[in-house]
């Protein structure tokens, strides 16, 4: 592979100067002053023609570029309008979900509040009952203690 690529590359490198455009006086020895001036003038004229062509082409491209820019701006505005409509739609859906969730949450909160109030009443009733039982037990214990001897008097009178 390397042996095939090397001659191809070498031939391209060597052939490019051979294929170059040569002036009319090439191969006739050293040109005189008039031939050199004629060649310089010809190259300048060729350059001017090329420059004029490029300038005209540039003006044509400028017109085309303006059209392309205008089309691009129109597309951008169209995309913005579509995007805004889509954003508004998504915002409306999101707001509807938020409202729905808020109403569900409020309903759930009301349920939980009523349940907690019911449980609070139950707990309060249980607490009152427990307090009454404790008071009764404390009263019985106080009566029993009055009948019993004090703790430090564990032997006789």
C-alpha positions as CSV (number, residue, x, y, z in Angstrom):
1,X,0.0,0.0,0.0
2,X,2.8,2.4,0.9
3,X,4.6,1.5,-2.3
4,X,1.5,2.5,-4.4
5,X,0.7,5.7,-2.5
6,X,4.2,7.1,-2.7
7,X,4.4,7.4,-6.6
8,X,0.9,8.8,-6.7
9,X,1.8,11.6,-4.3
10,X,5.1,12.3,-6.0
11,X,3.4,12.6,-9.4
12,X,0.8,15.0,-8.1
13,X,3.5,17.2,-6.4
14,X,5.6,17.2,-9.6
15,X,2.7,17.6,-12.1
16,X,1.2,20.7,-10.5
17,X,3.9,23.2,-11.5
18,X,3.9,21.6,-15.0
19,X,0.2,22.2,-15.4
20,X,0.4,25.9,-14.3
21,X,-0.5,28.6,-16.8
22,X,2.6,30.0,-18.5
23,X,3.1,33.4,-20.1
24,X,3.2,33.7,-24.0
25,X,6.9,34.4,-24.0
26,X,7.9,31.3,-21.9
27,X,10.4,29.1,-23.6
28,X,11.7,31.8,-25.9
29,X,14.6,32.9,-23.7
30,X,14.7,35.9,-21.5
31,X,11.9,38.4,-22.4
32,X,12.7,42.0,-23.3
33,X,11.4,44.9,-21.4
34,X,8.3,45.4,-23.7
35,X,7.3,41.8,-23.4
36,X,7.5,42.1,-19.6
37,X,5.4,45.2,-19.5
38,X,2.8,43.6,-21.8
39,X,2.7,40.6,-19.5
40,X,2.3,42.8,-16.4
41,X,-0.5,44.8,-18.1
42,X,-2.2,41.6,-19.2
43,X,-2.1,40.2,-15.6
44,X,-3.5,43.5,-14.3
45,X,-6.3,43.5,-16.8
46,X,-7.0,39.9,-15.9
47,X,-7.0,40.8,-12.2
48,X,-9.3,43.7,-12.8
49,X,-11.7,41.5,-14.8
50,X,-11.6,38.9,-12.1
51,X,-12.1,41.6,-9.4
52,X,-15.1,43.0,-11.4
53,X,-16.6,39.6,-11.7
54,X,-16.1,38.9,-8.0
55,X,-17.7,42.3,-7.2
56,X,-20.7,41.6,-9.4
57,X,-21.0,38.1,-7.9
58,X,-20.7,39.6,-4.4
59,X,-23.5,42.0,-5.1
60,X,-25.6,39.1,-6.4
61,X,-24.7,37.1,-3.3
62,X,-25.6,40.1,-1.1
63,X,-29.1,40.2,-2.6
64,X,-29.4,36.5,-2.1
65,X,-28.1,36.8,1.5
66,X,-30.6,39.6,2.2
67,X,-33.4,37.3,1.0
68,X,-32.0,34.5,3.1
69,X,-31.8,36.7,6.2
70,X,-35.4,37.9,5.7
71,X,-36.6,34.3,5.4
72,X,-34.6,33.4,8.5
73,X,-36.1,36.3,10.4
74,X,-39.6,35.2,9.3
75,X,-38.9,31.7,10.4
76,X,-37.6,32.9,13.8
77,X,-40.7,35.0,14.3
78,X,-42.9,32.1,13.3
79,X,-41.0,29.8,15.7
80,X,-41.3,32.4,18.5
81,X,-45.1,32.6,18.0
82,X,-45.4,28.8,18.0
83,X,-43.2,28.6,21.0
84,X,-45.2,31.2,22.9
85,X,-48.5,29.4,22.0
86,X,-47.0,26.1,23.2
87,X,-45.7,27.8,26.4
88,X,-49.1,29.3,27.1
89,X,-50.7,25.9,26.6
90,X,-48.3,24.2,28.9
91,X,-48.7,27.0,31.5
92,X,-52.5,26.6,31.3
93,X,-52.2,22.8,31.8
94,X,-49.8,23.3,34.7
95,X,-52.1,25.8,36.3
96,X,-55.1,23.4,35.9
97,X,-53.1,20.7,37.6
98,X,-52.0,23.0,40.4
99,X,-55.6,24.0,40.9
100,X,-56.8,20.4,40.9
101,X,-54.1,19.4,43.3
102,X,-54.9,22.3,45.6
103,X,-58.5,21.4,45.7
104,X,-57.6,17.8,46.4
105,X,-55.2,18.9,49.0
106,X,-57.8,21.1,50.6
107,X,-60.3,18.3,50.7
108,X,-57.7,16.0,52.2
109,X,-56.8,18.6,54.7
110,X,-60.4,19.1,55.7
111,X,-60.8,15.3,56.1
112,X,-57.7,15.0,58.2
113,X,-58.8,18.0,60.3
114,X,-62.2,16.4,61.0
115,X,-60.5,13.1,61.8
116,X,-57.9,14.7,64.0
117,X,-60.6,16.6,65.8
118,X,-62.5,13.4,66.4
119,X,-59.3,11.7,67.6
120,X,-58.5,14.7,69.8
121,X,-62.0,14.4,71.4
122,X,-61.4,10.6,71.9
123,X,-57.9,11.3,73.4
124,X,-59.3,14.0,75.6
125,X,-62.1,11.7,76.8
126,X,-59.5,8.9,77.5
127,X,-57.3,11.4,79.3
128,X,-60.2,12.6,81.5
129,X,-61.2,9.0,82.3
130,X,-57.6,8.1,83.1
131,X,-57.3,11.2,85.3
132,X,-60.5,10.3,87.2
133,X,-59.3,6.7,87.7
134,X,-55.9,8.0,88.9
135,X,-57.7,10.4,91.3
136,X,-59.9,7.6,92.6
137,X,-56.8,5.4,93.1
138,X,-55.0,8.2,94.8
139,X,-58.0,8.8,97.1
140,X,-58.2,5.1,98.0
141,X,-54.4,5.0,98.6
142,X,-54.7,8.1,100.9
143,X,-57.4,6.4,102.9
144,X,-55.4,3.2,103.2
145,X,-52.3,5.2,104.3
146,X,-54.3,6.8,107.1
147,X,-55.2,3.4,108.4
148,X,-51.7,2.0,108.0
149,X,-48.8,2.8,110.1
150,X,-46.2,5.1,108.9
151,X,-43.3,3.4,107.1
152,X,-40.7,4.2,109.7
153,X,-42.7,2.5,112.3
154,X,-42.3,-1.0,111.2
155,X,-42.2,-2.5,114.7
156,X,-44.8,-2.1,117.4
157,X,-46.4,1.2,118.7
